[in-house]
Amino acid sequence: MNDIVGMKTSDKVSKVWDVHVDRKGIVNLAALENALRAELKDVVGVSTGPCGVRVHLGHEPTPEEIKLVRGVLQKHRDNAQTAEQQAFQARRERIAAISSKPWDALTAAEREQVLRLLYEQFIYQETGKLPPQTAG
Amino acid sequence: MAWTTPRTWVTGELVTASMMNTHIRDNLNVLRNHASASYTCDEPADYQTTSTTFVDVDSTNLSLTITTTGNPVLVHFDGTVWSYGTGYYAYFDVDIDGSRLGGDDGLVQQSGNTVIPVSFTRLVTGLSAGSHTFKLQWKSDGNATYHPTLYAGAGTTKHDVHPQFWVWET
């Protein structure tokens, strides 16, 4: 992987420094950003595209920080999910479990699941986020 | 080749080859050969970002440099973007020689938990004659799960579309 550090004046006010890693393939952006934020300060975000992965920092990175970024990318697995992604995945599985049945064939517990899913959909549409997930 | 203010011809004056070449040939060439550059994406991967500050979409391919004669420049982008949903936006801007054209939250924004075309054409005035670099930039709302995707002809099922970015001196 190649690391290229570039300083950009990409805003009339703020500056962003990029660490470029020539990693190809699928990247789970949310999980990757969480992992980077656990190791580094001032992470502005992560971008991916045909040229690889760019980690955006709000300060000029030190050589040690560049190594940290490289290490996080090496450990990254695209099937690692964040808590939010796991909640979405669980929701899709719940929908799949009951969607093969007509309403009349649903059990009381399954109908409650439908109500929960409608509630989550409503909250998501209004706020852009799923509500907290409860156990079970 | 630079533009020369067209000569005011005087009855009876001797018209030389030099005059004709400067005021007719060279000026017509300037009009014909507009400084321009463009890039149409057909990439092996789509673009995504979680950055909350404007960053280059692609500092190699979506960065265009032209040498102008001081006339206004048209800047255009069109592409297809998916944002996750209500309240989560993708913002676009153009960086010209290190300064963003739109400022603030940029030129255009997109949202909607669906796939939406994004397009803008802007007339940029006040650029001096010389070399100028135009970079397409974007940012997201900052929630890493709900980041935008710009489809770039990467073969994504049902979204194998090709954005274009161009600049053209008028």
Interface residues (C-beta under 8 A of the other chain):
Chain A: G6 K8 T9 S10 D11 K12 S14 V16 D18 K24 L29 A30 E33 N34 V44 G45 V46 S47 T48 G49 P50 C51 R54 H56 G58 T82 E84 Q85 F88 Y124 Q125 E126 T127 G128 K129
Chain B: E43 P44 A45 D46 Y47 Q48 T49 T50 S51 T52 T53 F54 V55 D56 V57 D58 S59 T60 N61 Y84 G85 T86 G87 Y88 D95 G98 S99 R100 G103 Q137 K139 S140 G142 N143 A144 T145 Y146 H147 A152 A154
